[in-house]
């Protein structure tokens, strides 16, 4: 049997997965959900001052959201199955 601490951590993972899935559902697709959170929206809306708080490499990395999309699309279902399996015990 798992410790209560370990079980709690897996339950938190499940909650975070649900959160991600809800954002994707609200936006009708992974791509739209990710595009809504991009730094370029801040740039194009003239919110340059707030961007000074971020490293250039992090802003640049946000443009590579296809990696995040792939993880959500390909790996999240696998992780969800593992979480469900762990919580059944």
PDB file of N, CA, C and O in Angstrom:
ATOM      1  N   UNK A   1       0.841  -1.195   0.000  1.00  0.00           N
ATOM      2  CA  UNK A   1       0.000   0.000   0.000  1.00  0.00           C
ATOM      3  C   UNK A   1       0.879   1.249   0.000  1.00  0.00           C
ATOM      4  O   UNK A   1       1.972   1.245   0.566  1.00  0.00           O
ATOM      5  N   UNK A   2       0.409   2.293  -0.622  1.00  0.00           N
ATOM      6  CA  UNK A   2       1.160   3.532  -0.731  1.00  0.00           C
ATOM      7  C   UNK A   2       0.997   4.362   0.529  1.00  0.00           C
ATOM      8  O   UNK A   2       0.010   4.238   1.254  1.00  0.00           O
ATOM      9  N   UNK A   3       1.984   5.209   0.774  1.00  0.00           N
ATOM     10  CA  UNK A   3       1.863   6.133   1.905  1.00  0.00           C
ATOM     11  C   UNK A   3       0.800   7.181   1.566  1.00  0.00           C
ATOM     12  O   UNK A   3       0.488   7.411   0.398  1.00  0.00           O
ATOM     13  N   UNK A   4       0.265   7.795   2.582  1.00  0.00           N
ATOM     14  CA  UNK A   4      -0.742   8.843   2.383  1.00  0.00           C
ATOM     15  C   UNK A   4      -0.144  10.022   1.621  1.00  0.00           C
ATOM     16  O   UNK A   4      -0.818  10.648   0.803  1.00  0.00           O
ATOM     17  N   UNK A   5       1.121  10.317   1.894  1.00  0.00           N
ATOM     18  CA  UNK A   5       1.809  11.420   1.217  1.00  0.00           C
ATOM     19  C   UNK A   5       1.936  11.137  -0.283  1.00  0.00           C
ATOM     20  O   UNK A   5       1.679  12.012  -1.109  1.00  0.00           O
ATOM     21  N   UNK A   6       2.336   9.906  -0.629  1.00  0.00           N
ATOM     22  CA  UNK A   6       2.476   9.535  -2.036  1.00  0.00           C
ATOM     23  C   UNK A   6       1.125   9.581  -2.736  1.00  0.00           C
ATOM     24  O   UNK A   6       1.016  10.088  -3.852  1.00  0.00           O
ATOM     25  N   UNK A   7       0.106   9.058  -2.088  1.00  0.00           N
ATOM     26  CA  UNK A   7      -1.246   9.064  -2.664  1.00  0.00           C
ATOM     27  C   UNK A   7      -1.724  10.503  -2.898  1.00  0.00           C
ATOM     28  O   UNK A   7      -2.310  10.815  -3.935  1.00  0.00           O
ATOM     29  N   UNK A   8      -1.465  11.357  -1.930  1.00  0.00           N
ATOM     30  CA  UNK A   8      -1.867  12.765  -2.048  1.00  0.00           C
ATOM     31  C   UNK A   8      -1.180  13.430  -3.244  1.00  0.00           C
ATOM     32  O   UNK A   8      -1.804  14.210  -3.964  1.00  0.00           O
ATOM     33  N   UNK A   9       0.088  13.128  -3.453  1.00  0.00           N
ATOM     34  CA  UNK A   9       0.815  13.712  -4.579  1.00  0.00           C
ATOM     35  C   UNK A   9       0.236  13.245  -5.913  1.00  0.00           C
ATOM     36  O   UNK A   9       0.113  14.033  -6.851  1.00  0.00           O
ATOM     37  N   UNK A  10      -0.116  11.974  -5.993  1.00  0.00           N
ATOM     38  CA  UNK A  10      -0.715  11.460  -7.228  1.00  0.00           C
ATOM     39  C   UNK A  10      -2.094  12.081  -7.445  1.00  0.00           C
ATOM     40  O   UNK A  10      -2.466  12.371  -8.582  1.00  0.00           O
ATOM     41  N   UNK A  11      -2.845  12.287  -6.383  1.00  0.00           N
ATOM     42  CA  UNK A  11      -4.145  12.953  -6.495  1.00  0.00           C
ATOM     43  C   UNK A  11      -3.969  14.385  -7.009  1.00  0.00           C
ATOM     44  O   UNK A  11      -4.786  14.871  -7.791  1.00  0.00           O
ATOM     45  N   UNK A  12      -2.902  15.058  -6.568  1.00  0.00           N
ATOM     46  CA  UNK A  12      -2.621  16.413  -7.065  1.00  0.00           C
ATOM     47  C   UNK A  12      -2.278  16.393  -8.546  1.00  0.00           C
ATOM     48  O   UNK A  12      -2.664  17.297  -9.288  1.00  0.00           O
ATOM     49  N   UNK A  13      -1.552  15.362  -8.982  1.00  0.00           N
ATOM     50  CA  UNK A  13      -1.251  15.222 -10.407  1.00  0.00           C
ATOM     51  C   UNK A  13      -2.554  15.084 -11.187  1.00  0.00           C
ATOM     52  O   UNK A  13      -2.724  15.701 -12.238  1.00  0.00           O
ATOM     53  N   UNK A  14      -3.467  14.275 -10.671  1.00  0.00           N
ATOM     54  CA  UNK A  14      -4.760  14.073 -11.335  1.00  0.00           C
ATOM     55  C   UNK A  14      -5.527  15.396 -11.441  1.00  0.00           C
ATOM     56  O   UNK A  14      -6.132  15.678 -12.475  1.00  0.00           O
ATOM     57  N   UNK A  15      -5.503  16.195 -10.391  1.00  0.00           N
ATOM     58  CA  UNK A  15      -6.183  17.490 -10.416  1.00  0.00           C
ATOM     59  C   UNK A  15      -5.573  18.420 -11.461  1.00  0.00           C
ATOM     60  O   UNK A  15      -6.291  19.141 -12.154  1.00  0.00           O
ATOM     61  N   UNK A  16      -4.264  18.400 -11.569  1.00  0.00           N
ATOM     62  CA  UNK A  16      -3.599  19.262 -12.542  1.00  0.00           C
ATOM     63  C   UNK A  16      -3.888  18.807 -13.970  1.00  0.00           C
ATOM     64  O   UNK A  16      -4.044  19.630 -14.872  1.00  0.00           O
ATOM     65  N   UNK A  17      -3.959  17.506 -14.167  1.00  0.00           N
ATOM     66  CA  UNK A  17      -4.325  16.987 -15.483  1.00  0.00           C
ATOM     67  C   UNK A  17      -5.745  17.422 -15.834  1.00  0.00           C
ATOM     68  O   UNK A  17      -6.008  17.841 -16.961  1.00  0.00           O
ATOM     69  N   UNK A  18      -6.654  17.323 -14.874  1.00  0.00           N
ATOM     70  CA  UNK A  18      -8.031  17.780 -15.104  1.00  0.00           C
ATOM     71  C   UNK A  18      -8.063  19.262 -15.471  1.00  0.00           C
ATOM     72  O   UNK A  18      -8.808  19.672 -16.361  1.00  0.00           O
ATOM     73  N   UNK A  19      -7.259  20.051 -14.788  1.00  0.00           N
ATOM     74  CA  UNK A  19      -7.179  21.484 -15.060  1.00  0.00           C
ATOM     75  C   UNK A  19      -6.738  21.728 -16.502  1.00  0.00           C
ATOM     76  O   UNK A  19      -7.340  22.532 -17.213  1.00  0.00           O
ATOM     77  N   UNK A  20      -5.685  21.031 -16.930  1.00  0.00           N
ATOM     78  CA  UNK A  20      -5.185  21.164 -18.302  1.00  0.00           C
ATOM     79  C   UNK A  20      -6.254  20.741 -19.301  1.00  0.00           C
ATOM     80  O   UNK A  20      -6.496  21.426 -20.294  1.00  0.00           O
ATOM     81  N   UNK A  21      -6.887  19.609 -19.027  1.00  0.00           N
ATOM     82  CA  UNK A  21      -7.924  19.118 -19.941  1.00  0.00           C
ATOM     83  C   UNK A  21      -9.093  20.079 -20.041  1.00  0.00           C
ATOM     84  O   UNK A  21      -9.654  20.252 -21.123  1.00  0.00           O
ATOM     85  N   UNK A  22      -9.473  20.710 -18.937  1.00  0.00           N
ATOM     86  CA  UNK A  22     -10.565  21.690 -18.961  1.00  0.00           C
ATOM     87  C   UNK A  22     -10.203  22.916 -19.790  1.00  0.00           C
ATOM     88  O   UNK A  22     -11.044  23.437 -20.523  1.00  0.00           O
ATOM     89  N   UNK A  23      -8.970  23.378 -19.682  1.00  0.00           N
ATOM     90  CA  UNK A  23      -8.530  24.520 -20.495  1.00  0.00           C
ATOM     91  C   UNK A  23      -8.608  24.159 -21.973  1.00  0.00           C
ATOM     92  O   UNK A  23      -9.066  24.957 -22.791  1.00  0.00           O
ATOM     93  N   UNK A  24      -8.162  22.962 -22.308  1.00  0.00           N
ATOM     94  CA  UNK A  24      -8.203  22.521 -23.708  1.00  0.00           C
ATOM     95  C   UNK A  24      -9.649  22.446 -24.191  1.00  0.00           C
ATOM     96  O   UNK A  24      -9.951  22.888 -25.300  1.00  0.00           O
ATOM     97  N   UNK A  25     -10.543  21.894 -23.376  1.00  0.00           N
ATOM     98  CA  UNK A  25     -11.958  21.797 -23.756  1.00  0.00           C
ATOM     99  C   UNK A  25     -12.584  23.169 -23.946  1.00  0.00           C
ATOM    100  O   UNK A  25     -13.337  23.391 -24.894  1.00  0.00           O
ATOM    101  N   UNK A  26     -12.268  24.088 -23.038  1.00  0.00           N
ATOM    102  CA  UNK A  26     -12.825  25.445 -23.135  1.00  0.00           C
ATOM    103  C   UNK A  26     -12.393  26.148 -24.414  1.00  0.00           C
ATOM    104  O   UNK A  26     -13.132  26.970 -24.956  1.00  0.00           O
ATOM    105  N   UNK A  27     -11.205  25.826 -24.893  1.00  0.00           N
ATOM    106  CA  UNK A  27     -10.664  26.473 -26.085  1.00  0.00           C
ATOM    107  C   UNK A  27     -10.878  25.661 -27.349  1.00  0.00           C
ATOM    108  O   UNK A  27     -10.434  26.059 -28.426  1.00  0.00           O
ATOM    109  N   UNK A  28     -11.542  24.546 -27.232  1.00  0.00           N
ATOM    110  CA  UNK A  28     -11.885  23.667 -28.359  1.00  0.00           C
ATOM    111  C   UNK A  28     -10.712  22.892 -28.952  1.00  0.00           C
ATOM    112  O   UNK A  28     -10.927  21.985 -29.756  1.00  0.00           O
ATOM    113  N   UNK A  29      -9.486  23.223 -28.580  1.00  0.00           N
ATOM    114  CA  UNK A  29      -8.336  22.465 -29.070  1.00  0.00           C
ATOM    115  C   UNK A  29      -7.095  22.822 -28.260  1.00  0.00           C
ATOM    116  O   UNK A  29      -7.042  23.853 -27.589  1.00  0.00           O
ATOM    117  N   UNK A  30      -6.120  21.961 -28.340  1.00  0.00           N
ATOM    118  CA  UNK A  30      -4.849  22.212 -27.652  1.00  0.00           C
ATOM    119  C   UNK A  30      -4.179  23.450 -28.227  1.00  0.00           C
ATOM    120  O   UNK A  30      -3.666  24.287 -27.484  1.00  0.00           O
ATOM    121  N   UNK A  31      -4.184  23.563 -29.537  1.00  0.00           N
ATOM    122  CA  UNK A  31      -3.509  24.681 -30.201  1.00  0.00           C
ATOM    123  C   UNK A  31      -4.098  26.007 -29.753  1.00  0.00           C
ATOM    124  O   UNK A  31      -3.351  26.923 -29.409  1.00  0.00           O
ATOM    125  N   UNK A  32      -5.420  26.133 -29.749  1.00  0.00           N
ATOM    126  CA  UNK A  32      -6.059  27.386 -29.333  1.00  0.00           C
ATOM    127  C   UNK A  32      -5.787  27.675 -27.857  1.00  0.00           C
ATOM    128  O   UNK A  32      -5.585  28.830 -27.481  1.00  0.00           O
ATOM    129  N   UNK A  33      -5.781  26.651 -27.029  1.00  0.00           N
ATOM    130  CA  UNK A  33      -5.519  26.840 -25.603  1.00  0.00           C
ATOM    131  C   UNK A  33      -4.112  27.379 -25.388  1.00  0.00           C
ATOM    132  O   UNK A  33      -3.903  28.273 -24.569  1.00  0.00           O
ATOM    133  N   UNK A  34      -3.158  26.841 -26.117  1.00  0.00           N
ATOM    134  CA  UNK A  34      -1.774  27.293 -25.969  1.00  0.00           C
ATOM    135  C   UNK A  34      -1.559  28.676 -26.557  1.00  0.00           C
ATOM    136  O   UNK A  34      -0.836  29.487 -25.980  1.00  0.00           O
ATOM    137  N   UNK A  35      -2.167  28.951 -27.678  1.00  0.00           N
ATOM    138  CA  UNK A  35      -1.994  30.262 -28.305  1.00  0.00           C
ATOM    139  C   UNK A  35      -2.531  31.377 -27.425  1.00  0.00           C
ATOM    140  O   UNK A  35      -2.038  32.503 -27.474  1.00  0.00           O
ATOM    141  N   UNK A  36      -3.530  31.071 -26.630  1.00  0.00           N
ATOM    142  CA  UNK A  36      -4.121  32.085 -25.759  1.00  0.00           C
ATOM    143  C   UNK A  36      -3.155  32.551 -24.677  1.00  0.00           C
ATOM    144  O   UNK A  36      -3.347  33.624 -24.105  1.00  0.00           O
ATOM    145  N   UNK A  37      -2.131  31.776 -24.390  1.00  0.00           N
ATOM    146  CA  UNK A  37      -1.217  32.100 -23.303  1.00  0.00           C
ATOM    147  C   UNK A  37       0.155  32.557 -23.793  1.00  0.00           C
ATOM    148  O   UNK A  37       1.108  32.545 -23.013  1.00  0.00           O
ATOM    149  N   UNK A  38       0.284  32.942 -25.002  1.00  0.00           N
ATOM    150  CA  UNK A  38       1.605  33.264 -25.553  1.00  0.00           C
ATOM    151  C   UNK A  38       2.057  34.671 -25.207  1.00  0.00           C
ATOM    152  O   UNK A  38       1.253  35.589 -25.043  1.00  0.00           O
ATOM    153  N   UNK A  39       3.373  34.809 -25.102  1.00  0.00           N
ATOM    154  CA  UNK A  39       3.972  36.104 -24.812  1.00  0.00           C
ATOM    155  C   UNK A  39       3.731  37.109 -25.931  1.00  0.00           C
ATOM    156  O   UNK A  39       3.696  38.315 -25.684  1.00  0.00           O
ATOM    157  N   UNK A  40       3.564  36.626 -27.156  1.00  0.00           N
ATOM    158  CA  UNK A  40       3.398  37.568 -28.259  1.00  0.00           C
ATOM    159  C   UNK A  40       2.119  38.373 -28.132  1.00  0.00           C
ATOM    160  O   UNK A  40       2.020  39.467 -28.688  1.00  0.00           O
ATOM    161  N   UNK A  41       1.137  37.851 -27.409  1.00  0.00           N
ATOM    162  CA  UNK A  41      -0.073  38.650 -27.171  1.00  0.00           C
ATOM    163  C   UNK A  41       0.267  39.872 -26.331  1.00  0.00           C
ATOM    164  O   UNK A  41      -0.269  40.958 -26.552  1.00  0.00           O
ATOM    165  N   UNK A  42       1.164  39.687 -25.365  1.00  0.00           N
ATOM    166  CA  UNK A  42       1.600  40.832 -24.564  1.00  0.00           C
ATOM    167  C   UNK A  42       2.390  41.816 -25.418  1.00  0.00           C
ATOM    168  O   UNK A  42       2.219  43.031 -25.311  1.00  0.00           O
ATOM    169  N   UNK A  43       3.242  41.280 -26.252  1.00  0.00           N
ATOM    170  CA  UNK A  43       4.063  42.120 -27.123  1.00  0.00           C
ATOM    171  C   UNK A  43       3.195  42.939 -28.063  1.00  0.00           C
ATOM    172  O   UNK A  43       3.378  44.150 -28.187  1.00  0.00           O
ATOM    173  N   UNK A  44       2.254  42.283 -28.725  1.00  0.00           N
ATOM    174  CA  UNK A  44       1.414  42.970 -29.708  1.00  0.00           C
ATOM    175  C   UNK A  44       0.411  43.922 -29.074  1.00  0.00           C
ATOM    176  O   UNK A  44      -0.078  44.842 -29.729  1.00  0.00           O
ATOM    177  N   UNK A  45       0.105  43.703 -27.802  1.00  0.00           N
ATOM    178  CA  UNK A  45      -0.832  44.613 -27.138  1.00  0.00           C
ATOM    179  C   UNK A  45      -0.102  45.782 -26.475  1.00  0.00           C
ATOM    180  O   UNK A  45      -0.723  46.606 -25.803  1.00  0.00           O
ATOM    181  N   UNK A  46       1.221  45.849 -26.666  1.00  0.00           N
ATOM    182  CA  UNK A  46       1.984  46.974 -26.136  1.00  0.00           C
ATOM    183  C   UNK A  46       2.363  46.845 -24.676  1.00  0.00           C
ATOM    184  O   UNK A  46       2.782  47.825 -24.060  1.00  0.00           O
ATOM    185  N   UNK A  47       2.226  45.671 -24.116  1.00  0.00           N
ATOM    186  CA  UNK A  47       2.551  45.445 -22.706  1.00  0.00           C
ATOM    187  C   UNK A  47       4.033  45.103 -22.555  1.00  0.00           C
ATOM    188  O   UNK A  47       4.381  44.051 -22.018  1.00  0.00           O
ATOM    189  N   UNK A  48       4.892  45.986 -23.026  1.00  0.00           N
ATOM    190  CA  UNK A  48       6.329  45.717 -23.059  1.00  0.00           C
ATOM    191  C   UNK A  48       6.977  45.739 -21.683  1.00  0.00           C
ATOM    192  O   UNK A  48       7.928  44.999 -21.431  1.00  0.00           O
ATOM    193  N   UNK A  49       6.468  46.582 -20.792  1.00  0.00           N
ATOM    194  CA  UNK A  49       7.082  46.705 -19.466  1.00  0.00           C
ATOM    195  C   UNK A  49       7.047  45.382 -18.699  1.00  0.00           C
ATOM    196  O   UNK A  49       8.031  45.008 -18.060  1.00  0.00           O
ATOM    197  N   UNK A  50       5.935  44.686 -18.761  1.00  0.00           N
ATOM    198  CA  UNK A  50       5.834  43.436 -18.022  1.00  0.00           C
ATOM    199  C   UNK A  50       6.776  42.370 -18.588  1.00  0.00           C
ATOM    200  O   UNK A  50       7.229  41.491 -17.856  1.00  0.00           O
ATOM    201  N   UNK A  51       7.067  42.446 -19.879  1.00  0.00           N
ATOM    202  CA  UNK A  51       7.967  41.471 -20.504  1.00  0.00           C
ATOM    203  C   UNK A  51       9.402  41.614 -20.017  1.00  0.00           C
ATOM    204  O   UNK A  51      10.199  40.688 -20.169  1.00  0.00           O
ATOM    205  N   UNK A  52       9.745  42.763 -19.431  1.00  0.00           N
ATOM    206  CA  UNK A  52      11.102  42.938 -18.912  1.00  0.00           C
ATOM    207  C   UNK A  52      11.374  42.029 -17.718  1.00  0.00           C
ATOM    208  O   UNK A  52      12.529  41.855 -17.328  1.00  0.00           O
ATOM    209  N   UNK A  53      10.347  41.457 -17.141  1.00  0.00           N
ATOM    210  CA  UNK A  53      10.512  40.557 -16.000  1.00  0.00           C
ATOM    211  C   UNK A  53      10.884  39.138 -16.417  1.00  0.00           C
ATOM    212  O   UNK A  53      11.186  38.300 -15.567  1.00  0.00           O
ATOM    213  N   UNK A  54      10.863  38.869 -17.703  1.00  0.00           N
ATOM    214  CA  UNK A  54      11.130  37.524 -18.211  1.00  0.00           C
ATOM    215  C   UNK A  54      12.445  37.495 -18.965  1.00  0.00           C
ATOM    216  O   UNK A  54      12.829  38.468 -19.614  1.00  0.00           O
ATOM    217  N   UNK A  55      13.128  36.365 -18.870  1.00  0.00           N
ATOM    218  CA  UNK A  55      14.352  36.161 -19.630  1.00  0.00           C
ATOM    219  C   UNK A  55      13.994  36.002 -21.111  1.00  0.00           C
ATOM    220  O   UNK A  55      12.956  35.436 -21.452  1.00  0.00           O
ATOM    221  N   UNK A  56      14.861  36.504 -21.974  1.00  0.00           N
ATOM    222  CA  UNK A  56      14.613  36.397 -23.419  1.00  0.00           C
ATOM    223  C   UNK A  56      14.469  34.949 -23.853  1.00  0.00           C
ATOM    224  O   UNK A  56      13.651  34.633 -24.718  1.00  0.00           O
ATOM    225  N   UNK A  57      15.268  34.060 -23.249  1.00  0.00           N
ATOM    226  CA  UNK A  57      15.195  32.651 -23.638  1.00  0.00           C
ATOM    227  C   UNK A  57      13.850  32.038 -23.269  1.00  0.00           C
ATOM    228  O   UNK A  57      13.372  31.141 -23.964  1.00  0.00           O
ATOM    229  N   UNK A  58      13.230  32.508 -22.184  1.00  0.00           N
ATOM    230  CA  UNK A  58      11.920  31.986 -21.797  1.00  0.00           C
ATOM    231  C   UNK A  58      10.840  32.475 -22.743  1.00  0.00           C
ATOM    232  O   UNK A  58       9.927  31.731 -23.098  1.00  0.00           O
ATOM    233  N   UNK A  59      10.950  33.730 -23.148  1.00  0.00           N
ATOM    234  CA  UNK A  59       9.989  34.273 -24.105  1.00  0.00           C
ATOM    235  C   UNK A  59      10.134  33.544 -25.428  1.00  0.00           C
ATOM    236  O   UNK A  59       9.139  33.161 -26.044  1.00  0.00           O
ATOM    237  N   UNK A  60      11.365  33.352 -25.863  1.00  0.00           N
ATOM    238  CA  UNK A  60      11.605  32.630 -27.107  1.00  0.00           C
ATOM    239  C   UNK A  60      11.064  31.204 -27.003  1.00  0.00           C
ATOM    240  O   UNK A  60      10.479  30.687 -27.955  1.00  0.00           O
ATOM    241  N   UNK A  61      11.260  30.577 -25.855  1.00  0.00           N
ATOM    242  CA  UNK A  61      10.781  29.208 -25.655  1.00  0.00           C
ATOM    243  C   UNK A  61       9.279  29.086 -25.769  1.00  0.00           C
ATOM    244  O   UNK A  61       8.767  28.028 -26.136  1.00  0.00           O
ATOM    245  N   UNK A  62       8.569  30.152 -25.460  1.00  0.00           N
ATOM    246  CA  UNK A  62       7.114  30.086 -25.547  1.00  0.00           C
ATOM    247  C   UNK A  62       6.645  29.928 -26.984  1.00  0.00           C
ATOM    248  O   UNK A  62       5.526  29.477 -27.230  1.00  0.00           O
ATOM    249  N   UNK A  63       7.493  30.295 -27.929  1.00  0.00           N
ATOM    250  CA  UNK A  63       7.128  30.146 -29.330  1.00  0.00           C
ATOM    251  C   UNK A  63       7.268  28.705 -29.801  1.00  0.00           C
ATOM    252  O   UNK A  63       6.840  28.360 -30.903  1.00  0.00           O
ATOM    253  N   UNK A  64       7.857  27.880 -28.977  1.00  0.00           N
ATOM    254  CA  UNK A  64       8.027  26.471 -29.317  1.00  0.00           C
ATOM    255  C   UNK A  64       6.948  25.633 -28.634  1.00  0.00           C
ATOM    256  O   UNK A  64       7.219  24.560 -28.095  1.00  0.00           O
ATOM    257  N   UNK A  65       5.753  26.134 -28.669  1.00  0.00           N
ATOM    258  CA  UNK A  65       4.650  25.472 -27.984  1.00  0.00           C
ATOM    259  C   UNK A  65       4.249  24.159 -28.625  1.00  0.00           C
ATOM    260  O   UNK A  65       3.462  23.408 -28.049  1.00  0.00           O
ATOM    261  N   UNK A  66       4.770  23.869 -29.798  1.00  0.00           N
ATOM    262  CA  UNK A  66       4.455  22.583 -30.412  1.00  0.00           C
ATOM    263  C   UNK A  66       4.951  21.431 -29.542  1.00  0.00           C
ATOM    264  O   UNK A  66       4.386  20.337 -29.572  1.00  0.00           O
ATOM    265  N   UNK A  67       6.007  21.678 -28.766  1.00  0.00           N
ATOM    266  CA  UNK A  67       6.513  20.652 -27.851  1.00  0.00           C
ATOM    267  C   UNK A  67       5.478  20.392 -26.759  1.00  0.00           C
ATOM    268  O   UNK A  67       5.189  19.240 -26.432  1.00  0.00           O
ATOM    269  N   UNK A  68       4.925  21.455 -26.202  1.00  0.00           N
ATOM    270  CA  UNK A  68       3.903  21.323 -25.167  1.00  0.00           C
ATOM    271  C   UNK A  68       2.669  20.646 -25.749  1.00  0.00           C
ATOM    272  O   UNK A  68       2.059  19.785 -25.114  1.00  0.00           O
ATOM    273  N   UNK A  69       2.315  21.043 -26.950  1.00  0.00           N
ATOM    274  CA  UNK A  69       1.157  20.426 -27.612  1.00  0.00           C
ATOM    275  C   UNK A  69       1.365  18.918 -27.748  1.00  0.00           C
ATOM    276  O   UNK A  69       0.451  18.136 -27.484  1.00  0.00           O
ATOM    277  N   UNK A  70       2.542  18.521 -28.151  1.00  0.00           N
ATOM    278  CA  UNK A  70       2.832  17.100 -28.313  1.00  0.00           C
ATOM    279  C   UNK A  70       2.745  16.356 -26.987  1.00  0.00           C
ATOM    280  O   UNK A  70       2.214  15.247 -26.925  1.00  0.00           O
ATOM    281  N   UNK A  71       3.261  16.961 -25.937  1.00  0.00           N
ATOM    282  CA  UNK A  71       3.189  16.328 -24.616  1.00  0.00           C
ATOM    283  C   UNK A  71       1.740  16.166 -24.181  1.00  0.00           C
ATOM    284  O   UNK A  71       1.355  15.105 -23.691  1.00  0.00           O
ATOM    285  N   UNK A  72       0.937  17.204 -24.354  1.00  0.00           N
ATOM    286  CA  UNK A  72      -0.474  17.127 -23.967  1.00  0.00           C
ATOM    287  C   UNK A  72      -1.201  16.078 -24.799  1.00  0.00           C
ATOM    288  O   UNK A  72      -1.986  15.291 -24.269  1.00  0.00           O
ATOM    289  N   UNK A  73      -0.943  16.068 -26.079  1.00  0.00           N
ATOM    290  CA  UNK A  73      -1.647  15.162 -26.981  1.00  0.00           C
ATOM    291  C   UNK A  73      -1.188  13.707 -26.805  1.00  0.00           C
ATOM    292  O   UNK A  73      -2.014  12.796 -26.770  1.00  0.00           O
ATOM    293  N   UNK A  74       0.122  13.493 -26.695  1.00  0.00           N
ATOM    294  CA  UNK A  74       0.665  12.134 -26.709  1.00  0.00           C
ATOM    295  C   UNK A  74       0.902  11.537 -25.319  1.00  0.00           C
ATOM    296  O   UNK A  74       0.622  10.361 -25.089  1.00  0.00           O
ATOM    297  N   UNK A  75       1.412  12.346 -24.407  1.00  0.00           N
ATOM    298  CA  UNK A  75       1.832  11.790 -23.119  1.00  0.00           C
ATOM    299  C   UNK A  75       0.782  11.932 -22.015  1.00  0.00           C
ATOM    300  O   UNK A  75       0.708  11.087 -21.123  1.00  0.00           O
ATOM    301  N   UNK A  76      -0.019  12.978 -22.066  1.00  0.00           N
ATOM    302  CA  UNK A  76      -1.004  13.184 -21.000  1.00  0.00           C
ATOM    303  C   UNK A  76      -1.977  12.021 -20.859  1.00  0.00           C
ATOM    304  O   UNK A  76      -2.284  11.640 -19.729  1.00  0.00           O
ATOM    305  N   UNK A  77      -2.479  11.436 -21.942  1.00  0.00           N
ATOM    306  CA  UNK A  77      -3.345  10.267 -21.788  1.00  0.00           C
ATOM    307  C   UNK A  77      -2.630   9.087 -21.123  1.00  0.00           C
ATOM    308  O   UNK A  77      -3.238   8.356 -20.341  1.00  0.00           O
ATOM    309  N   UNK A  78      -1.361   8.903 -21.426  1.00  0.00           N
ATOM    310  CA  UNK A  78      -0.586   7.816 -20.815  1.00  0.00           C
ATOM    311  C   UNK A  78      -0.403   8.088 -19.320  1.00  0.00           C
ATOM    312  O   UNK A  78      -0.549   7.186 -18.495  1.00  0.00           O
ATOM    313  N   UNK A  79      -0.086   9.324 -18.984  1.00  0.00           N
ATOM    314  CA  UNK A  79       0.080   9.703 -17.583  1.00  0.00           C
ATOM    315  C   UNK A  79      -1.243   9.537 -16.837  1.00  0.00           C
ATOM    316  O   UNK A  79      -1.263   9.068 -15.699  1.00  0.00           O
ATOM    317  N   UNK A  80      -2.336   9.918 -17.472  1.00  0.00           N
ATOM    318  CA  UNK A  80      -3.658   9.776 -16.859  1.00  0.00           C
ATOM    319  C   UNK A  80      -3.958   8.321 -16.538  1.00  0.00           C
ATOM    320  O   UNK A  80      -4.472   8.016 -15.462  1.00  0.00           O
ATOM    321  N   UNK A  81      -3.646   7.429 -17.453  1.00  0.00           N
ATOM    322  CA  UNK A  81      -3.868   5.999 -17.197  1.00  0.00           C
ATOM    323  C   UNK A  81      -3.021   5.518 -16.018  1.00  0.00           C
ATOM    324  O   UNK A  81      -3.490   4.736 -15.192  1.00  0.00           O
ATOM    325  N   UNK A  82      -1.798   5.979 -15.943  1.00  0.00           N
ATOM    326  CA  UNK A  82      -0.918   5.601 -14.842  1.00  0.00           C
ATOM    327  C   UNK A  82      -1.431   6.135 -13.506  1.00  0.00           C
ATOM    328  O   UNK A  82      -1.404   5.429 -12.497  1.00  0.00           O
ATOM    329  N   UNK A  83      -1.895   7.373 -13.505  1.00  0.00           N
ATOM    330  CA  UNK A  83      -2.463   7.968 -12.293  1.00  0.00           C
ATOM    331  C   UNK A  83      -3.673   7.176 -11.831  1.00  0.00           C
ATOM    332  O   UNK A  83      -3.788   6.834 -10.655  1.00  0.00           O
ATOM    333  N   UNK A  84      -4.582   6.883 -12.766  1.00  0.00           N
ATOM    334  CA  UNK A  84      -5.774   6.126 -12.419  1.00  0.00           C
ATOM    335  C   UNK A  84      -5.425   4.748 -11.884  1.00  0.00           C
ATOM    336  O   UNK A  84      -6.047   4.274 -10.933  1.00  0.00           O
ATOM    337  N   UNK A  85      -4.453   4.112 -12.476  1.00  0.00           N
ATOM    338  CA  UNK A  85      -4.015   2.807 -12.019  1.00  0.00           C
ATOM    339  C   UNK A  85      -3.450   2.876 -10.602  1.00  0.00           C
ATOM    340  O   UNK A  85      -3.746   2.017  -9.771  1.00  0.00           O
ATOM    341  N   UNK A  86      -2.652   3.877 -10.333  1.00  0.00           N
ATOM    342  CA  UNK A  86      -2.055   4.046  -9.002  1.00  0.00           C
ATOM    343  C   UNK A  86      -3.100   4.324  -7.942  1.00  0.00           C
ATOM    344  O   UNK A  86      -2.991   3.840  -6.815  1.00  0.00           O
ATOM    345  N   UNK A  87      -4.131   5.115  -8.303  1.00  0.00           N
ATOM    346  CA  UNK A  87      -5.147   5.476  -7.317  1.00  0.00           C
ATOM    347  C   UNK A  87      -6.150   4.345  -7.051  1.00  0.00           C
ATOM    348  O   UNK A  87      -6.859   4.374  -6.045  1.00  0.00           O
ATOM    349  N   UNK A  88      -6.211   3.362  -7.937  1.00  0.00           N
ATOM    350  CA  UNK A  88      -7.128   2.244  -7.728  1.00  0.00           C
ATOM    351  C   UNK A  88      -6.621   1.306  -6.642  1.00  0.00           C
ATOM    352  O   UNK A  88      -7.401   0.545  -6.070  1.00  0.00           O
ATOM    353  N   UNK A  89      -5.340   1.350  -6.356  1.00  0.00           N
ATOM    354  CA  UNK A  89      -4.755   0.440  -5.362  1.00  0.00           C
ATOM    355  C   UNK A  89      -4.906   0.951  -3.978  1.00  0.00           C
ATOM    356  O   UNK A  89      -4.467   0.302  -3.029  1.00  0.00           O
TER     357      UNK A  89
END
